[in-house]
């Protein structure tokens, strides 16, 4: 009887020890994440990004391709308009591509080092690794980290929660404001570590030529509507405090009519709306890509002024003014869902 008792106790202790070894603590996990970040050769991820706007949430499909050391392809698809934009980085620079319009912007930038996003796995890993005040807990087969919000223009966005599966692959990232409300959320449905890519997977011409038949039909419909009614002006739903509309006029350009709206006051700015041209624009190192509700935009710093360019449907916008980056983006976002209804 006693002999059997002494056999059971050591077996119990061994099983307890083995069970404990299967659960990693936060320090071990962070060390594992650091190793993965350094050794990772490539990945493909896909999911849905939801942005709370105060009205109807903006939902975007996001697919990311990454290949070491600095090749990126981020495809954003607007499900409502079936239009895809691509943010591409290769040896020649950084591009914002709109295949449906054969439109491309090219510029020199250190993106994403200076402006990572929650849809990029490297940015997710960095937010966990860099935050020494991180909080950690386990949730039903997942690892949950709570860290400070990074790379955000909104000062009210204070923290983010990151869910990883047991293989350390991303499951979900939520960004919270100072009222503990979810403002942005990325939910991953696919993640593949170390896939192989075609030699021209990150080639600009290949990516610019890609467009689905659905996108062609969608763009044809938008173009037909615009041709019928002309270039009707659209006003921003957000105007900075101290600014007011001073005047509006339509001018003729090589690309057709352009509508110019001037706002005066303590924060003056100008908005130009026109049909896009199928050209490649070379911008300086002062330019960088920014994410808007409509897709990707290009922000250019020009001395004391800034210029933000973006596309929405069959319309190209240019916003110029001595405004903060946050206000420029707010104005641009306020045009979302107004175009080509």
C-alpha positions as CSV (number, residue, x, y, z in Angstrom):
1,X,0.0,0.0,0.0
2,X,2.7,2.4,1.0
3,X,4.9,1.3,-1.9
4,X,2.1,2.2,-4.4
5,X,1.7,5.6,-2.7
6,X,5.3,6.5,-3.2
7,X,5.1,5.6,-6.8
8,X,2.0,7.7,-7.4
9,X,3.5,10.9,-5.9
10,X,6.6,11.1,-8.1
11,X,4.4,10.4,-11.2
12,X,2.1,13.2,-10.2
13,X,5.0,15.6,-9.7
14,X,6.5,14.7,-13.1
15,X,3.1,15.3,-14.9
16,X,2.7,18.6,-13.1
17,X,6.2,19.7,-14.2
18,X,5.6,18.7,-17.8
19,X,2.3,20.6,-17.8
20,X,4.0,23.7,-16.5
21,X,6.7,23.4,-19.2
22,X,4.0,23.6,-21.8
23,X,2.9,27.1,-20.8
24,X,5.3,29.9,-21.5
25,X,5.4,33.1,-19.5
26,X,5.5,36.6,-21.0
27,X,9.3,36.9,-20.9
28,X,9.8,33.7,-22.8
29,X,7.1,34.6,-25.4
30,X,8.7,38.1,-26.0
31,X,12.0,36.4,-26.5
32,X,10.4,34.0,-29.0
33,X,8.8,37.0,-30.8
34,X,12.1,38.8,-31.0
35,X,13.7,35.7,-32.6
36,X,10.9,35.4,-35.1
37,X,11.1,39.1,-36.0
38,X,14.8,38.8,-36.7
39,X,14.8,35.4,-38.6
40,X,11.5,35.7,-40.5
41,X,12.0,35.5,-44.2
42,X,8.5,36.1,-45.5
43,X,4.8,35.9,-44.8
44,X,1.3,36.3,-46.3
45,X,-1.6,37.6,-44.2
46,X,-5.2,38.4,-44.9
47,X,-8.1,39.8,-42.9
48,X,-10.6,42.6,-42.4
49,X,-9.8,46.0,-41.0
50,X,-12.7,47.8,-39.4
51,X,-12.5,51.5,-38.6
52,X,-15.0,53.2,-36.4
53,X,-15.9,56.6,-37.9
54,X,-18.7,57.7,-35.6
55,X,-21.3,56.8,-38.2
56,X,-21.2,53.6,-40.4
57,X,-18.0,51.6,-39.8
58,X,-15.5,51.4,-42.7
59,X,-14.5,47.8,-43.5
60,X,-11.6,47.1,-45.7
61,X,-10.1,43.7,-46.9
62,X,-6.3,43.7,-46.3
63,X,-3.8,41.3,-47.8
64,X,-0.1,41.7,-47.0
65,X,2.9,40.0,-48.7
66,X,6.3,40.4,-47.2
67,X,9.7,39.2,-48.3
68,X,13.0,39.9,-46.5
69,X,14.6,42.4,-46.4
70,X,12.2,45.2,-47.5
71,X,9.7,43.9,-50.0
72,X,6.1,44.7,-49.2
73,X,2.8,44.4,-51.1
74,X,-0.3,45.6,-49.2
75,X,-3.5,45.3,-51.1
76,X,-6.6,47.2,-49.8
77,X,-10.0,46.4,-51.3
78,X,-13.1,48.4,-50.7
79,X,-15.9,45.8,-50.7
80,X,-18.6,48.4,-51.4
81,X,-16.9,49.7,-54.6
82,X,-14.9,46.6,-55.5
83,X,-11.8,48.8,-56.0
84,X,-8.3,47.7,-55.0
85,X,-5.3,49.9,-54.1
86,X,-1.8,48.5,-53.6
87,X,1.0,49.9,-51.4
88,X,4.2,48.4,-52.9
89,X,7.8,48.6,-51.8
90,X,10.7,47.3,-53.8
91,X,14.3,48.2,-54.7
92,X,13.1,51.2,-56.8
93,X,11.1,52.9,-54.0
94,X,7.6,53.0,-52.6
95,X,4.5,53.1,-54.8
96,X,0.8,53.7,-54.3
97,X,-1.0,51.9,-57.2
98,X,-4.6,52.0,-58.3
99,X,-4.7,49.3,-61.1
100,X,-8.3,50.2,-62.1
101,X,-7.2,53.7,-63.1
102,X,-3.6,52.7,-64.2
103,X,-2.6,55.4,-61.7
104,X,0.7,55.2,-59.7
105,X,2.6,57.4,-57.3
106,X,6.3,56.7,-56.7
107,X,8.4,58.2,-54.0
108,X,11.3,57.6,-51.7
109,X,10.4,56.7,-48.2
110,X,11.5,54.5,-45.2
111,X,7.9,53.2,-44.9
112,X,7.0,51.1,-42.9
113,X,9.8,51.8,-40.4
114,X,8.4,55.3,-39.6
115,X,4.7,54.5,-39.8
116,X,3.9,50.9,-39.2
117,X,0.3,49.7,-39.1
118,X,-1.7,47.0,-37.2
119,X,-2.1,45.0,-40.4
120,X,1.7,44.5,-40.6
121,X,3.0,41.6,-38.6
122,X,6.3,43.3,-38.0
123,X,4.5,46.3,-36.4
124,X,2.5,44.0,-34.2
125,X,5.6,42.2,-33.0
126,X,7.4,45.5,-32.4
127,X,4.5,46.9,-30.3
128,X,4.8,43.9,-28.0
129,X,8.6,43.7,-27.9
130,X,9.2,47.5,-27.3
131,X,6.7,48.1,-24.6
132,X,8.3,47.3,-21.2
133,X,5.0,47.9,-19.5
134,X,3.1,45.3,-21.5
135,X,0.5,43.2,-19.8
136,X,0.0,39.6,-20.6
137,X,-2.6,36.9,-20.1
138,X,-3.9,33.6,-21.7
139,X,-7.3,33.4,-23.2
140,X,-8.6,30.0,-24.5
141,X,-5.6,28.9,-26.5
142,X,-4.4,32.3,-27.3
143,X,-1.9,34.8,-25.9
144,X,-3.2,38.3,-25.2
145,X,-0.9,41.3,-24.9
146,X,-2.0,44.8,-23.9
147,X,0.5,47.4,-25.0
148,X,0.6,51.2,-25.7
149,X,-0.8,52.3,-29.1
150,X,1.9,53.0,-31.6
151,X,2.1,54.9,-34.9
152,X,-1.1,56.7,-34.5
153,X,-2.0,60.3,-35.3
154,X,-4.9,60.3,-32.9
155,X,-3.8,61.3,-29.4
156,X,-6.9,59.7,-27.9
157,X,-5.9,56.3,-29.1
158,X,-4.1,55.0,-26.0
159,X,-3.7,51.3,-26.1
160,X,-4.0,48.2,-28.2
161,X,-4.7,44.6,-27.5
162,X,-3.0,41.9,-29.5
163,X,-4.2,38.3,-29.7
164,X,-1.7,35.6,-31.0
165,X,-2.4,31.9,-31.4
166,X,-0.1,29.3,-29.8
167,X,2.1,29.4,-32.9
168,X,2.6,33.1,-32.3
169,X,0.6,34.0,-35.5
170,X,-1.7,37.0,-35.4
171,X,-5.4,36.6,-34.7
172,X,-6.7,40.0,-33.9
173,X,-5.5,43.6,-33.0
174,X,-7.8,46.1,-31.4
175,X,-6.9,49.8,-30.8
176,X,-8.8,51.6,-28.0
177,X,-9.3,55.3,-27.2
178,X,-9.1,57.0,-23.8
179,X,-12.7,55.9,-23.1
180,X,-11.7,52.3,-23.6
181,X,-13.8,52.1,-26.9
182,X,-12.5,50.1,-29.9
183,X,-11.6,52.5,-32.7
184,X,-9.8,50.3,-35.1
185,X,-9.7,46.5,-35.3
186,X,-7.9,44.1,-37.6
187,X,-9.1,40.5,-37.6
188,X,-6.9,38.0,-39.4
189,X,-8.4,34.9,-41.1
190,X,-5.2,33.7,-42.8
191,X,-1.5,33.8,-42.0
192,X,1.2,31.8,-43.8
193,X,4.8,32.0,-42.5
194,X,7.8,31.7,-45.0
195,X,5.9,31.3,-48.3
196,X,7.7,31.5,-51.6
197,X,6.9,34.2,-54.2
198,X,7.3,34.6,-58.0
199,X,10.3,36.6,-59.0
200,X,8.1,39.5,-60.2
201,X,5.7,39.4,-57.3
202,X,6.8,42.9,-56.1
203,X,7.3,44.3,-59.6
204,X,5.4,47.6,-60.1
205,X,4.3,46.9,-63.7
206,X,2.9,43.5,-62.8
207,X,0.9,44.9,-59.9
208,X,-0.3,47.9,-61.8
209,X,-1.7,45.7,-64.6
210,X,-3.8,43.5,-62.2
211,X,-7.5,44.2,-62.2
212,X,-10.5,41.8,-61.8
213,X,-13.4,41.8,-64.2
214,X,-15.7,42.9,-61.4
215,X,-13.5,46.0,-60.8
216,X,-13.6,46.8,-64.5
217,X,-17.4,46.7,-64.5
218,X,-17.5,48.8,-61.3
219,X,-15.2,51.5,-62.7
220,X,-17.1,51.5,-66.1
221,X,-20.3,52.3,-64.2
222,X,-18.7,55.0,-62.1
223,X,-17.2,56.6,-65.2
224,X,-20.6,56.5,-67.0
225,X,-22.3,58.3,-64.1
226,X,-19.6,61.0,-64.0
227,X,-19.7,61.5,-67.8
228,X,-23.5,62.1,-67.5
229,X,-23.5,64.6,-64.7
230,X,-20.1,66.1,-65.1
231,X,-17.7,67.2,-62.3
232,X,-20.1,68.1,-59.5
233,X,-18.3,69.4,-56.5
234,X,-18.3,67.5,-53.2
235,X,-17.7,69.4,-49.9
236,X,-15.9,67.9,-46.9
237,X,-18.1,66.9,-44.0
238,X,-15.3,68.0,-41.6
239,X,-14.0,71.6,-41.6
240,X,-11.4,72.7,-39.0
241,X,-12.5,75.2,-36.4
242,X,-11.8,78.7,-37.7
243,X,-12.1,77.8,-41.4
244,X,-14.9,78.7,-43.8
245,X,-15.6,78.3,-47.5
246,X,-14.5,81.5,-49.4
247,X,-15.3,80.4,-53.0
248,X,-15.6,77.7,-55.6
249,X,-14.7,77.7,-59.3
250,X,-14.3,75.3,-62.1
251,X,-11.3,75.5,-64.4
252,X,-10.3,73.6,-67.5
253,X,-7.2,71.4,-67.4
254,X,-5.5,68.9,-69.8
255,X,-7.4,66.2,-67.9
256,X,-10.7,68.0,-68.2
257,X,-12.6,70.2,-65.7
258,X,-11.3,70.6,-62.2
259,X,-13.2,72.1,-59.3
260,X,-11.3,74.3,-56.8
261,X,-12.7,75.1,-53.4
262,X,-10.9,77.7,-51.2
263,X,-11.3,77.9,-47.5
264,X,-10.1,80.9,-45.5
265,X,-9.8,81.8,-41.9
266,X,-7.2,80.9,-39.2
267,X,-6.6,77.6,-41.0
268,X,-6.8,78.2,-44.7
269,X,-6.7,75.3,-47.2
270,X,-7.6,74.4,-50.8
271,X,-9.3,71.3,-52.2
272,X,-9.1,70.4,-55.9
273,X,-11.2,67.7,-57.5
274,X,-10.6,66.4,-61.0
275,X,-10.5,63.2,-63.1
276,X,-7.2,61.3,-62.6
277,X,-4.5,61.1,-65.3
278,X,-2.8,57.8,-66.0
279,X,0.7,59.0,-65.1
280,X,3.4,58.1,-62.7
281,X,4.4,60.9,-60.2
282,X,7.9,61.1,-58.8
283,X,7.8,62.7,-55.4
284,X,10.6,63.8,-53.0
285,X,11.7,62.1,-49.8
286,X,9.3,64.4,-47.9
287,X,6.4,62.3,-49.2
288,X,4.9,59.3,-47.4
289,X,1.9,57.0,-47.7
290,X,-1.0,57.4,-45.4
291,X,-4.1,55.2,-44.9
292,X,-7.5,56.8,-45.4
293,X,-11.0,55.4,-45.2
294,X,-11.0,55.3,-49.0
295,X,-7.6,53.6,-49.3
296,X,-4.1,54.9,-49.6
297,X,-3.1,58.6,-49.9
298,X,0.2,60.3,-50.4
299,X,1.2,63.1,-48.0
300,X,3.8,65.6,-49.2
301,X,5.5,68.1,-46.9
302,X,6.3,71.4,-48.7
303,X,8.0,73.9,-46.5
304,X,5.3,75.2,-44.2
305,X,2.5,73.6,-46.2
306,X,1.3,70.0,-46.8
307,X,-0.3,68.4,-49.7
308,X,-2.4,65.2,-49.5
309,X,-3.4,63.4,-52.7
310,X,-5.9,60.5,-52.9
311,X,-8.2,58.7,-55.3
312,X,-11.8,57.7,-54.8
313,X,-13.6,56.1,-57.7
314,X,-13.2,58.2,-60.8
315,X,-12.1,61.3,-58.9
316,X,-8.7,62.6,-57.7
317,X,-8.4,64.9,-54.7
318,X,-5.7,67.3,-53.8
319,X,-5.8,69.0,-50.4
320,X,-3.2,71.7,-49.7
321,X,-2.8,73.8,-46.6
322,X,-0.8,74.8,-43.6
323,X,-2.6,72.2,-41.4
324,X,-1.5,69.4,-39.1
325,X,-1.3,65.9,-40.5
326,X,-4.2,64.8,-38.3
327,X,-6.5,67.5,-39.7
328,X,-5.5,66.8,-43.3
329,X,-6.5,63.2,-42.8
330,X,-9.8,64.1,-41.0
331,X,-10.8,66.3,-44.0
332,X,-9.9,63.6,-46.5
333,X,-11.8,60.9,-44.5
334,X,-14.9,63.1,-44.4
335,X,-15.3,62.6,-48.2
336,X,-15.7,58.9,-47.8
337,X,-18.9,57.4,-49.2
338,X,-19.8,60.7,-50.9
339,X,-18.3,59.9,-54.3
340,X,-20.2,58.4,-57.2
341,X,-23.3,57.5,-55.4
